[in-house]
Amino acid sequence: MTIAEASMRVVGRACRGVGLVQTAGAEAVPRVGPVILVANHARRQLDPLLVALAVPRRLTFVAGEDLRSAWLVRLASRASSVVFVSAFAPLDVGFVRTCERVVREGGALMIFPEGRAMGGGAGLFRRGAAYLALRTGTPLQPVWIERGRLRTWRILFGRPFQAGHAGVDRRSLDAVTAQLQAAMSALGEGSSPRECRVAGQPA
């Protein structure tokens, strides 16, 4: 573990300890092995940092090329890896190979499928997460981010699920993407302050 990663964990525990970042279901995030976490956008530049503070393992984030100079993304990248993607070439071969390598090597990949649209979980989902899950057999894990009261943030984690063994075609991509969006929406619809907890308190 690097100094930056250790520092991020300390900051994360502090933020959760005072209630600035509340989590539910973080124990469902696999500590080891490949997983693709998929989240809505609550605040585009801040979301990667929030998830990095909540997840007890190193992440590789997918972020838009336009966020390369954003200071919040740079801060998150000190304890995580970032793969930047162009909005004009989302399926660039090099980008796809990099993402596949992350999960094939047992890493955790974080994707925000709404991209720059900021649909709050109800927008148009790009199919990249489904594509990678079907191609590599990596489980998908839905995540919901929302702003609470008094500038607090809630992050809810669903259970990982397998995309299945269907071939990669438009039909399977649409089906897995719809399943993923429904799982994320269910997290958001079922959230409440009582369901989130401060780290260290019993669930």
Phi, psi and omega in degrees: 000132180280167177300320180296318179295317178298319179296319179297321179294321178296314179297318179299315178298322179294315180296320179288325182296325180264002174087007178291324176238116180253140183231156171216129176085008181298336179292345179280348178288121180302134179287331179222163177090163185287142174201147175246108176274136184230123187230155170286169174258124172259315173214110198306313184283334184271333187306314179302320180293319180299314181293321178299326179287336187264335187266131184275038175201164180289138181242156167244117182267145168260124182225151178295146180303329182290348179264006184302326182262001180291128188293329179291323177290320177297323179295315179298326183289347178294331180243005180221172173256153180229132173248117182269142182230140178278139177294340183267350180214064185293340179248034174304135185302316180297320179296313180298317180297322178296315179296318179297322180296322180302309184283327179293335177269009175089017183271172177252120182254134181246123183234140173247096191290346177281347178059230183275356187290331180055055182275001178064029180093346181251003182278186179285122180271129170285158191260014183299319181296316178297318180300312181294320180295317180290323182290322188251350184074018182279134178293149176259143178229116180286144179225140178238130179242133177211154178272133178262205180276154174053044176061033172263163181229142177245135178232120183246135182245128173273183178276141175297148176218155180273141179285344181102187185242021178291156176294164180272102175215177185302320183295313181292323178297316179296320183293314181292320178297319178295320178297318180294315180296322178295320179295320178293317180297323178297322176299314182294320181290332182265001184283149174200158179305327182288336182276344177266153181224155174276137182305137179098345178265152179294146179285000000 
